[in-house]
Amino acid sequence: MSTTAPDVPAGPPPARPPADPLRRAALLSTAVLVPLVVVLLVLVNVLGRDAADDVASGPAEISGATADPRGDLPPVPVDTPDVTPAADLACPVLMGQLPLEIAGETSRLVDSDTPFAYAWGDPPVVLVCGVAPPAGYVVGGPQTFLINGVEWFVDTTDPAVSAWTTVDRNVPVQVRVPSTTDSAIPTALGPVISTALPYVEPVPAPAD
């Protein structure tokens, strides 16, 4: 007669070895560093190519002399009157606003005893700030013209030059225009003069 072996109750499953925390941290670090390294390699590649292009192209070459904003013409000799206290106060404001180019003419250097002279073009149109009131001026006379907010007295006694002199500013300004040149520059100077110099009521020229 055979004998049956008694059932042996099954024991608990073997326990898994505990996870290694160092190995897990290494895996996480690898997962983060790999994409970061890829990004850095791409950036280095792009930036390096740009830098190489810059080196290859080199700096821009600059050739030629800088243009003189006042042209290549010689200085214009200009006679200027003695500077009055009123001119010394007012004329620097006007001179600081005069343009390098006006009515298509470029300014040029002047040779004068005061800084209150300016010139444009060839033949030159010459401006002087702080001149004496014009002799022969009559308020509302036939030689007066109101242009662009400035009243001028125009003396044409010299056949070679017309002398345009303001009569409604706190200091007179004279613009001498060659007879071969039109009145474009005095006309264009009106807004500059009216802005820089205060208006005064015109008065007749003093009697001789």
Secondary structure, DSSP 8 states (H G I E B T S, - for coil): --------------------HHHHHHHHHHHHHHHHHHHHHHHHHHHHHHHHHHHHH-S----S----TT-SS--EE-------HHHHHHHHHHHTT--SEETTEEEE-EE-SSS-EEEETTTTEEEEES----TT--TT-TTEEEETTEEEEEE--STTEEEEEESSBSS-EEEEEETTS-SHHHHHHHHHHHHHS-B---------
